[in-house]
Amino acid sequence: MLDVARYEILRAFQKVPPDSAIWNSSRNKDFSKSFRTFLWKTLHQTQKIGTYWLNITNFEHRGICHKCDTIEDIEHIIFGCDIPGHEIIWDATKNLWAKKHNYWPEIRCIGSVTGCGLAEFKNDQGKPKPGASRLYRILVSEATHLIWKLRNERIFKHTSEEQWPSAPEIHNRWLATINGRLTLDRSSTNSKYGRKAIKPDIVLSTWSDTLKNETDLPANWIKWPGVLVDITPFEHQGGPIVPDDPP
């Protein structure tokens, strides 16, 4: 898995990090605790999916995606499955990112995810854009983990395809997730968290250029009510347009 991650980072960012850097990046504080757990299991290949089940008598069927009739490995779940979910989430993620930065390193394999903590974006003058790099880490990690959660809900919660969420529901859930991270960032600047508090400038630089009605917001909008990302629900695969309500 590390070899794949190193190759993907090279392809996207023109650099090959040592294995230790990939391990260390998996503990990045910009990631949620649940995503760090997911990332650790992905790097160690300990999830009970795909080939894990193929050598267990009477449970071989659990290793196959019954929609696509192929091995259900992590790559298939996050990028390749025909079940609606990942394309909607990645498209929405890319659309929000495009408001912040003009370069999107196409995410096609799991190495893009395992290495996202090492991403570093620069402006036209070659100077680092730490806010953009942080936003990228947040967006990629949250998108990946939502796709993973939707897969688990289909396996363990929904008993039929009729219960699977519709395309608009998936989009709105992604939107609620990202707005939730924005709200968490804002609240994490509170001085009551002491040394663990995030500096307001970090939050402002992370989310700048992505907010709804941003030109009407004050320069320091952290405590301003109703701050949301500038993405609205749209029609997916013939589904109805639904209201853009706060999460």
C-alpha positions in Angstrom: 0.0 0.0 0.0 2.8 2.4 0.7 4.3 1.9 -2.7 1.0 2.8 -4.3 0.7 5.9 -2.1 4.2 7.0 -2.9 3.6 6.6 -6.7 0.3 8.6 -6.5 1.9 11.4 -4.6 4.7 11.5 -7.2 2.2 11.7 -10.0 0.1 14.4 -8.5 2.7 16.5 -6.7 6.0 15.6 -8.4 7.7 14.4 -5.2 8.3 11.0 -3.6 8.0 11.1 0.2 9.7 8.5 2.4 7.5 5.8 4.0 7.9 7.5 7.4 6.3 10.7 6.0 3.2 8.8 4.9 2.9 7.1 8.3 3.3 10.5 10.1 0.8 12.3 7.8 -1.9 9.7 8.7 -1.9 11.3 12.2 -2.5 14.8 10.8 -4.7 16.9 13.2 -6.7 18.2 10.2 -8.2 14.7 9.9 -11.1 13.6 12.1 -10.4 10.8 14.5 -12.7 8.5 12.6 -10.8 9.2 9.4 -7.4 8.6 11.1 -8.7 5.2 12.2 -9.8 4.5 8.6 -6.5 5.6 7.2 -4.5 3.5 9.7 -6.5 0.4 8.8 -6.2 1.2 5.1 -2.4 1.5 5.3 -2.2 -1.7 7.3 -4.8 -3.4 5.1 -6.8 -4.6 8.1 -10.3 -3.9 6.9 -12.5 -7.0 6.7 -13.3 -6.5 3.0 -12.5 -8.1 -0.4 -9.8 -10.8 -0.3 -10.0 -11.0 3.5 -13.2 -13.2 3.0 -12.1 -15.3 0.0 -10.2 -17.8 2.1 -12.9 -18.2 4.8 -15.1 -21.2 4.0 -18.8 -20.2 3.6 -18.0 -16.5 3.7 -16.4 -16.1 0.3 -19.5 -14.1 -0.9 -18.7 -11.3 1.5 -15.6 -10.4 -0.5 -17.6 -9.7 -3.7 -19.5 -6.6 -4.6 -22.8 -8.0 -5.6 -23.7 -4.9 -7.7 -20.5 -5.1 -9.8 -19.6 -8.8 -9.4 -16.0 -8.0 -8.6 -13.7 -8.0 -5.6 -14.8 -5.4 -3.1 -11.5 -4.0 -2.1 -11.0 -0.4 -0.8 -10.1 0.9 -4.2 -13.4 -0.4 -5.6 -15.4 1.0 -2.7 -14.0 4.5 -2.9 -13.6 4.9 -6.7 -15.0 2.1 -8.8 -18.4 0.8 -7.5 -21.5 1.3 -9.7 -23.6 1.9 -6.7 -24.4 5.7 -6.6 -22.3 7.6 -4.1 -18.7 8.1 -4.8 -19.1 10.0 -8.1 -21.6 12.4 -6.6 -19.3 13.0 -3.6 -16.1 13.5 -5.6 -17.8 15.8 -8.1 -19.2 18.0 -5.3 -15.8 18.0 -3.6 -14.0 19.0 -6.8 -16.6 21.8 -7.4 -16.0 23.3 -4.0 -12.3 23.0 -4.3 -12.4 24.9 -7.7 -13.5 28.0 -5.8 -10.3 27.9 -3.9 -7.6 26.7 -6.3 -7.3 26.2 -10.1 -5.5 22.8 -9.9 -7.3 19.6 -8.9 -5.0 16.5 -8.8 -7.4 13.9 -10.1 -8.0 11.3 -7.4 -8.2 7.9 -9.1 -6.6 5.5 -6.6 -6.4 5.0 -2.9 -2.8 6.4 -2.9 -4.4 9.8 -3.5 -6.2 9.4 -0.2 -3.4 7.9 1.9 -1.1 10.6 0.7 -3.4 13.6 0.9 -1.9 14.7 4.2 1.3 15.5 2.2 -0.3 17.7 -0.4 1.2 21.2 -0.8 -0.3 23.7 -3.1 1.3 26.9 -4.3 0.3 30.1 -6.0 1.4 31.3 -9.4 4.6 32.7 -7.9 5.5 29.4 -6.4 4.7 30.4 -2.8 3.0 27.9 -0.5 -0.8 28.3 0.1 -1.2 26.6 3.5 -4.9 27.4 3.6 -5.5 25.6 0.3 -3.4 22.6 1.4 -5.4 22.4 4.6 -8.7 22.6 2.8 -7.6 19.9 0.5 -6.8 17.6 3.4 -10.2 18.2 4.9 -12.2 17.8 1.7 -10.4 14.6 0.6 -10.6 13.0 4.0 -14.2 13.9 4.6 -15.3 12.8 1.1 -13.5 9.4 1.5 -14.9 8.7 4.9 -18.4 9.5 3.8 -18.2 7.1 0.9 -16.9 4.5 3.3 -19.8 5.2 5.7 -22.4 4.9 3.0 -21.0 1.6 2.0 -21.1 0.3 5.5 -24.7 1.5 5.9 -25.7 -0.4 2.8 -24.1 -3.6 4.1 -25.2 -3.4 7.7 -28.2 -1.2 7.9 -30.2 -1.2 4.6 -32.0 -4.5 3.8 -32.8 -3.6 0.1 -31.7 -1.3 -2.7 -35.0 0.7 -2.2 -33.6 1.9 1.1 -30.3 3.2 -0.4 -30.1 7.0 -0.3 -31.0 8.9 -3.5 -28.5 11.0 -5.3 -29.9 14.3 -3.9 -29.8 12.8 -0.4 -26.1 11.8 -0.9 -25.2 15.3 -2.1 -27.0 16.9 0.8 -25.3 14.6 3.2 -21.9 15.6 1.8 -22.9 19.2 2.1 -23.9 18.8 5.7 -20.6 17.0 6.4 -18.5 19.8 4.9 -20.6 22.6 6.6 -20.2 20.6 9.8 -16.4 20.7 9.5 -16.6 24.5 8.8 -18.7 24.9 12.0 -16.3 22.8 14.0 -13.3 24.9 12.7 -15.0 28.1 13.7 -15.9 26.8 17.2 -12.4 25.4 17.7 -10.9 28.9 17.7 -12.5 29.5 21.1 -10.0 30.4 23.7 -11.5 28.0 26.1 -9.6 25.2 24.3 -6.3 26.8 25.4 -3.3 25.5 23.5 -5.6 23.2 21.5 -7.5 26.1 20.0 -7.0 26.7 16.3 -5.7 30.1 15.4 -8.4 32.2 13.7 -6.1 33.1 10.8 -5.8 29.4 10.0 -9.5 29.0 9.8 -10.0 32.1 7.7 -7.3 31.2 5.2 -8.6 27.6 4.9 -12.2 28.5 4.0 -11.7 31.8 2.2 -13.1 31.9 -1.3 -15.5 29.0 -0.6 -18.2 30.7 1.3 -21.8 31.6 0.4 -22.3 35.4 0.0 -18.7 35.8 1.0 -18.5 39.4 -0.2 -21.2 40.4 2.3 -19.4 38.8 5.2 -17.0 40.8 7.5 -13.3 40.2 7.2 -13.4 38.1 10.4 -16.5 36.0 9.9 -15.7 33.3 12.4 -18.4 34.3 14.9 -20.8 35.5 12.2 -24.1 33.5 12.1 -25.1 31.4 9.2 -21.7 31.0 7.5 -21.9 28.1 4.9 -19.9 26.9 2.0 -21.0 28.1 -1.4 -22.5 24.9 -2.7 -26.2 24.4 -3.3 -28.1 21.2 -4.0 -28.5 20.4 -7.7 -30.3 17.7 -9.7 -28.6 14.3 -9.8 -29.5 11.6 -12.2 -33.0 12.9 -12.7 -33.7 13.5 -9.0 -35.5 16.5 -7.7 -33.7 19.7 -6.5 -34.0 19.9 -2.8 -33.8 23.0 -0.6 -30.3 24.1 0.6 -30.9 24.1 4.3 -28.1 24.4 6.9 -27.0 21.0 8.4 
